[in-house]
Amino acid sequence: MTWASWTTTGIYAGPGGVLTEEVGVIKGDVTVHTTWSDGQAQIAVQYSGASDWFTMSGSPVPCPSEEASRTLHQAIVDAVRDGTEVPVTAAHGAAPPA
């Protein structure tokens, strides 16, 4: 089984925060973690420095490759910073929306 993961800390969630499955919207200083395996990317978020992780709404998403999952992770980090909708199309190798 092939897998990969990325974590980005110290992201200040923009105006809309981050929508999670478990607790709704979280705002403020967050950490984003993406794990890719078996053609899917799982995205989790936590308050930076906390121990609890929450599933980002819409996760998991189909993701064909490790490279595509890295692109997706960065697109999610950028979207969280900007307070915009997470660009799920990035998982399919498309460029994130402008």
N, C-alpha and C positions, 0 to 999 in steps of 0.2 A: 504494500500500500504506500503510495506517495502522498505526502502532505507538506504544507508550509504554513507559516504563521507570521503575522506582523503586528506590532503594537506601537501606537503613537500616543505619547503622554502629553499633558500640559496643553490641551486644546480648550479654548474657551468657546463653549457652545453659543452660537449666534442667537439672534432674537427669538427664533422658534424653538430653541432647545433641540433635544433628541427624543424622538418618540420611541418608547420601549414597550414590549409586550407585557411586562410584569407590573410596572409602576407608572405608566403613562410617560409624560414629558419630564426629562431631567435637564437642568440648566446649570451653567457655571463651568468650572474647570473639570474636564472629563478626560478619560483615556479610552481610545478605540482599539479594539483587538479583532483581527480577522484571521480565521483559520480556514484553510482550503484543503479538502480531501475528497476523493471520489466524485469529482465533478461538481462539488457544491462549496460555496463560501458561507461560513457562519460568521456573523458580525455581532460582537458584544460590546457593551459600553459600561463604564463605571465612573463614579465620582473619583477623580484622581486621589490616590492615597487610601481609598476605601477597599474593603475586601469583597463586597458583593458585586457581581457582574449581572447585567441585564441584557436580554436579547433585543437587539435593535429591531423595530417593527419592519416586517418584510423579509427578515432573515429566517432560514437560509435562502440563498439565491443560486440558481444554476450558474456554474462558472467553469468553462471548458479547460482551463489550464492554470498552472502556477503563475505564469506571466500575467494572465488576465486577472487573477485574484489580487496581484500586487497593484495593478492599475485600479481595480475596484477599491482596494483599501485606501489608496491616495485620493481617489474621487470622493470617498465617504469622508475622509478627514477634511478635505477642502469644503465639502457641503456643510459639515458640522460647524466649521469656522465661520462660514458665510451665512449660516442659518437658512439654507435652502433645502429643497427636497433632495433626498439621496438619489444619485443617478444610477439606478439599477442597470441601465443599458451599458454601463461601463464593464459589467461582468461579461458581456458578450463581445468584448474587444472594440466596441464603439467608443469614440471620444466622448468625454463628459459634455453635457450641454453647456453652452457659453452663457 
